[in-house]
């Protein structure tokens, strides 16, 4: 039976002080739900629930962001059981990767992510790419013949969208969209992030591939779109760095920063200004043809008549025939060959980096070094984007191996700092909640601690790549390990006071670790990082 999350006793959860009015907490201080599939959760239910959420009561999260998180992580829209969080889980940097999908398949093979395996009506909802490459089937060019006219793409993370979706009018691809969504920059049929929710429901949530509204799913209401947008814009960072003011305490990472910004060494800062997603000249997100598609891909391809389709990137929706030659000598793709730039601060933690799960080297592991190496390849050097940069600077880019390795290390340092800061944000919130509410809604405190631990694990993985005998900031890694141990003990603590002490100890360890990174790496973090 589909679970309905109807909240019981709203006012009683609004804060410890209200218990004096006669409210009493359940013995286990956990969420209280009524399982009744005949009573779906409305947005009004979610708002009422959020007004009683301790994060909202304490002023850590706004009511709309909280309600939007409920829509994002819990709402199935009367479809096949998937939610937005199915492909964008909070515990995995809001994306899917091969390790996550493999582990999920082993631990919970009935997860809605895999709904296509047991339902004949949804057998063509995904391809083998989901399990093999964490890539999903997308009908980005419209639902004409959806079982054949498709592309496979990796799952975009949805962190820091507020910094990266404003479209650059200089690339000739912006009317519409006004906002960049998806790998092609045109993932929303109405050109907005707000409308992306509607398209995602039709693409990924249907009970049948007929995709009949009111039968296979329901569409989001305008109010649900509003709060889901508020939540998505509150995820990740709310600001850009100023790399000219950043100084890293790791010598090689600092050299990578210099190479990243130097137009004759890395040339990265032009298209990924300040390691974000925006074009240097305009501060907006621009589409480019960087040649990634010319290297081939491990992913499945759709077909049109008697030939295979390539992923043409931007454009091509609802066209009767392919309109772009991807290199085969005849039109074999829908679009114009361009894709939008993702932010790089989050990149080391969100493989596989390119829209088509491209792997440049054959080492068997996709990592940020592999992604940086692409820009030394002939495919990039001969691409329209590279030729435009050559004209701008008067010479081709010559990305030497030493600079490539240093740039990757620089990106690892930024990503590690980002992970650590989100862990700190969640621990700070847990400390506020335990101080104010003690054991009331202790489940929220514990979940925030668990998510903080996930971020520390990510930071440790990003900074201590096992393939690199020289990890970033070894003293910081030691402190993060100690912080993680404090979190473990706090999660299992038998009292609120012990939990608070462990959280405080973990925060101190995290702060000590963070001081090792350098100066000028200051992130303004959104409230959405506290939701799950």
Residue pairs with C-beta under 8 A, 6 or more apart in sequence:
1 35
1 37
2 37
2 76
2 81
3 33
3 35
3 37
4 33
4 34
4 35
4 36
4 37
4 38
4 39
4 40
4 41
5 31
5 33
5 41
5 45
5 49
5 74
6 33
6 34
6 36
6 39
6 41
6 45
7 32
7 33
7 45
7 48
7 49
7 52
8 32
8 33
8 34
9 23
9 32
10 48
10 49
10 51
10 52
11 18
11 21
11 23
11 52
12 18
12 19
12 23
12 24
12 25
12 52
13 25
13 52
13 53
13 54
13 440
13 441
14 51
14 52
14 57
15 54
15 57
15 436
15 437
15 440
16 436
16 437
16 438
16 440
19 25
25 440
26 32
29 439
29 440
29 441
29 442
29 443
30 443
31 443
40 78
41 70
41 74
41 75
43 67
43 71
43 221
43 223
43 224
43 227
46 66
46 67
46 70
46 71
46 227
47 63
47 67
49 70
50 56
50 63
50 66
50 67
50 70
51 57
51 63
53 61
53 66
53 441
53 444
54 433
54 436
54 437
54 440
54 441
54 444
55 61
55 66
55 429
55 433
55 444
55 530
55 531
56 62
56 63
56 66
58 432
58 433
58 436
58 437
60 429
60 432
60 433
60 527
60 530
61 527
61 528
61 530
61 531
62 230
62 527
64 226
64 227
64 230
64 231
65 227
65 230
65 231
65 234
65 527
65 528
65 531
66 531
67 227
67 231
68 226
68 227
68 228
68 229
68 230
68 231
68 232
68 234
68 528
69 231
69 528
69 531
69 532
71 84
71 197
71 220
71 224
71 227
71 228
71 231
72 83
72 84
72 85
72 88
72 228
72 231
72 232
73 83
73 84
73 85
73 90
73 531
73 532
74 83
74 85
75 83
75 84
75 220
75 224
76 82
76 83
76 112
76 205
77 201
77 205
77 217
77 218
77 219
77 220
78 217
78 218
79 201
79 205
79 206
79 207
79 216
79 217
79 218
80 112
80 115
80 119
80 122
80 125
80 205
80 206
80 207
80 217
81 112
81 115
82 112
82 113
82 115
82 204
82 205
83 112
84 197
84 200
84 228
86 111
86 112
86 113
86 204
87 95
87 96
87 113
87 136
87 155
87 204
88 94
88 95
88 155
88 157
88 158
89 96
89 100
90 451
90 531
90 532
91 450
91 451
91 454
91 532
92 100
92 454
93 157
93 159
93 346
93 349
93 350
93 458
94 157
94 158
94 159
94 235
95 154
95 155
95 156
95 157
95 158
95 350
96 113
96 134
96 136
96 154
96 155
97 134
97 350
97 351
97 352
98 132
98 133
98 134
98 352
100 134
101 113
101 130
101 131
101 134
102 131
104 111
104 113
105 111
105 114
105 131
113 130
114 130
115 122
115 125
116 122
116 123
116 124
116 125
116 126
121 207
121 208
121 209
122 206
122 207
122 208
122 209
124 137
124 146
124 147
124 209
125 137
125 204
125 206
125 209
126 136
126 137
127 137
127 152
127 300
128 300
129 135
129 136
129 137
129 152
129 299
129 300
129 357
130 136
130 137
132 298
133 152
133 154
133 298
133 299
133 352
133 357
134 154
134 155
134 352
134 357
135 152
135 153
135 154
135 155
135 299
135 356
135 357
136 152
136 153
136 155
136 204
137 150
137 151
137 152
138 150
138 151
138 152
138 153
138 182
138 203
139 146
139 149
139 150
139 203
140 151
140 153
140 182
140 184
140 186
140 187
140 316
140 317
140 334
141 149
141 151
141 312
141 316
141 317
141 318
141 319
141 334
141 335
142 149
142 317
142 318
142 319
143 202
143 211
144 318
146 209
146 211
147 209
148 302
148 303
148 304
149 302
149 303
149 304
149 309
149 334
150 302
150 309
151 301
151 302
151 309
151 311
152 297
152 299
152 300
152 301
152 311
152 356
152 357
153 182
153 183
153 299
153 311
153 355
153 356
154 183
154 352
154 353
154 354
154 355
154 356
154 357
156 182
156 183
156 342
157 346
157 350
158 232
158 235
158 236
159 235
159 236
159 237
159 343
159 346
159 350
160 235
160 236
160 237
160 238
160 276
160 343
160 345
160 346
161 193
161 232
161 233
161 235
161 236
162 233
162 234
162 236
162 237
162 238
162 526
163 236
163 237
163 238
163 239
163 240
163 276
163 277
163 278
163 343
164 180
164 276
164 277
164 278
164 285
164 342
164 343
165 179
165 180
165 181
165 193
165 285
166 178
166 179
166 180
166 278
166 284
166 285
167 173
167 174
167 177
167 178
167 179
167 180
167 185
167 284
167 285
168 174
168 278
168 279
168 282
168 284
168 285
168 286
168 287
169 282
169 284
170 279
170 281
170 282
170 286
171 286
171 287
171 288
171 338
173 185
173 186
173 287
173 314
173 315
173 336
173 338
176 186
176 190
176 191
177 185
177 186
177 188
177 190
177 191
177 192
178 191
178 192
179 188
179 191
179 192
179 193
180 277
180 285
180 287
180 340
181 187
181 188
181 192
181 193
181 196
182 188
182 196
183 313
183 339
183 340
183 355
184 287
184 313
184 314
184 315
184 335
184 338
184 339
184 340
184 355
185 285
185 287
185 313
185 314
185 338
185 339
185 340
186 314
186 315
186 317
187 196
187 199
188 195
188 196
188 199
189 195
189 198
189 199
189 317
190 198
193 229
193 232
193 233
194 225
194 226
194 228
194 229
195 225
197 220
197 224
197 225
197 228
197 229
198 219
198 220
198 225
201 217
201 219
201 220
202 211
202 213
202 217
202 219
205 217
206 216
206 217
207 215
207 216
207 217
208 215
208 216
210 216
211 217
213 219
220 228
231 528
231 531
232 528
233 526
233 528
234 526
234 527
234 528
234 529
235 526
235 528
235 529
236 346
236 525
236 526
236 528
236 529
237 345
237 418
237 523
237 524
237 525
237 526
238 524
238 525
238 526
239 522
239 523
239 524
240 273
240 274
240 276
240 278
241 274
241 275
241 276
241 345
241 414
241 520
241 521
241 522
241 523
242 274
242 520
243 257
243 260
243 261
243 269
243 274
243 275
244 261
245 519
245 520
246 257
246 518
246 519
246 520
246 521
247 254
247 518
247 519
247 520
248 254
248 257
248 410
248 413
248 517
248 518
248 521
249 473
249 516
249 517
249 518
250 409
250 413
250 472
250 473
250 518
252 405
252 406
252 409
252 470
253 406
253 409
253 410
253 412
253 413
253 472
254 410
254 518
255 403
255 406
255 410
256 403
256 405
256 406
256 407
256 408
256 409
256 410
256 411
256 413
257 410
258 265
259 265
259 266
259 403
259 406
259 407
259 410
260 266
260 268
260 269
260 275
260 407
260 410
260 411
261 268
261 269
263 269
263 270
263 389
263 392
263 393
264 393
264 395
264 397
265 399
265 400
265 403
266 375
266 397
266 399
266 403
266 407
267 375
267 389
267 393
267 397
267 399
268 275
268 344
268 375
268 407
269 275
269 280
270 279
270 280
270 389
270 392
271 279
271 280
271 286
271 288
271 341
271 385
272 278
272 341
272 343
272 344
273 279
273 280
273 283
275 343
275 344
275 345
275 411
275 414
276 343
276 344
276 345
277 285
277 340
277 341
277 342
277 343
277 344
278 284
278 285
278 286
278 341
279 285
279 286
279 341
285 340
285 341
286 340
286 341
287 313
287 314
287 338
287 339
287 340
288 338
288 339
288 340
288 341
288 384
288 385
289 313
289 336
289 337
289 338
289 339
289 383
289 384
289 385
290 339
290 380
290 383
290 385
290 386
291 377
291 379
291 380
291 382
291 383
291 384
291 385
291 386
292 339
292 354
292 355
292 356
292 358
292 374
292 379
292 380
293 310
293 311
293 313
293 326
293 327
293 337
293 356
294 326
294 327
294 379
294 383
295 358
295 360
295 374
295 377
295 379
296 358
297 311
297 356
297 357
297 358
298 357
298 359
299 356
299 357
301 308
301 309
301 310
301 311
302 308
302 309
303 309
304 321
304 322
304 332
307 328
307 332
308 332
309 322
309 332
309 333
309 334
310 326
310 327
310 328
310 332
310 333
311 326
311 333
311 335
311 355
311 356
312 322
312 323
312 324
312 326
312 333
312 334
312 335
312 336
312 337
313 333
313 335
313 336
313 337
313 338
313 339
313 355
314 335
314 336
314 337
314 338
314 339
314 340
315 323
315 334
315 335
315 336
316 322
316 323
316 324
316 333
316 334
316 335
316 336
317 334
319 334
321 331
322 331
322 332
322 333
322 334
323 331
323 333
323 334
323 335
324 331
324 332
324 333
324 334
324 335
324 336
324 337
325 331
325 332
325 333
326 332
326 333
326 337
337 384
339 355
344 411
344 414
345 411
345 414
345 415
345 418
346 415
346 418
347 353
347 368
347 371
347 411
347 415
348 367
348 368
348 408
348 411
348 412
348 414
348 415
348 416
348 462
349 415
349 418
349 419
349 458
349 461
349 462
351 366
351 367
351 368
351 371
352 358
352 359
352 366
353 366
353 368
353 370
353 371
354 371
354 374
357 366
358 374
359 366
359 370
360 370
360 371
360 373
360 374
360 377
361 370
361 373
363 370
365 467
367 408
367 465
367 467
368 408
368 411
368 412
368 415
369 404
369 405
369 408
371 408
372 399
372 404
372 405
372 407
372 408
372 411
373 404
374 380
375 397
375 399
375 404
376 399
376 400
376 401
376 404
380 386
381 396
381 397
386 396
386 397
389 397
390 396
390 397
409 472
412 462
412 463
412 465
412 472
413 463
413 472
413 473
413 517
413 518
414 521
415 459
415 462
416 459
416 462
416 463
416 472
416 473
416 517
417 514
417 517
417 521
417 523
418 523
419 455
419 456
419 458
419 459
419 462
420 455
420 456
420 459
420 480
420 510
420 513
420 514
420 517
421 514
421 523
421 525
422 452
422 455
422 525
422 529
423 452
423 453
423 455
423 456
423 459
423 483
423 510
424 452
424 507
424 510
424 511
424 514
425 525
425 529
425 530
426 448
426 449
426 451
426 452
426 455
426 529
426 530
427 448
427 449
427 452
427 487
427 503
427 506
427 507
427 510
428 507
429 448
429 530
430 445
430 448
430 449
430 452
430 503
431 500
431 503
431 504
431 507
433 441
433 444
433 445
433 448
434 442
434 445
434 496
434 499
434 500
434 503
435 500
438 496
439 495
439 496
442 496
442 499
445 499
446 491
447 532
448 530
449 487
449 490
449 491
449 503
450 487
450 491
451 532
452 487
452 506
453 484
453 487
453 488
453 491
456 480
456 483
456 484
456 487
456 510
457 484
459 480
460 477
460 480
460 481
460 484
462 472
463 471
463 472
463 473
463 476
463 477
464 471
464 472
464 477
465 471
471 477
473 513
473 516
473 517
475 513
475 516
476 512
476 513
476 514
476 516
476 517
477 513
479 509
479 510
479 512
479 513
479 516
480 509
480 510
480 513
482 509
483 505
483 506
483 507
483 509
483 510
483 513
484 506
486 502
486 503
486 505
486 506
486 509
487 502
487 503
487 506
489 502
490 498
490 499
490 501
490 502
490 503
490 506
493 499
493 502
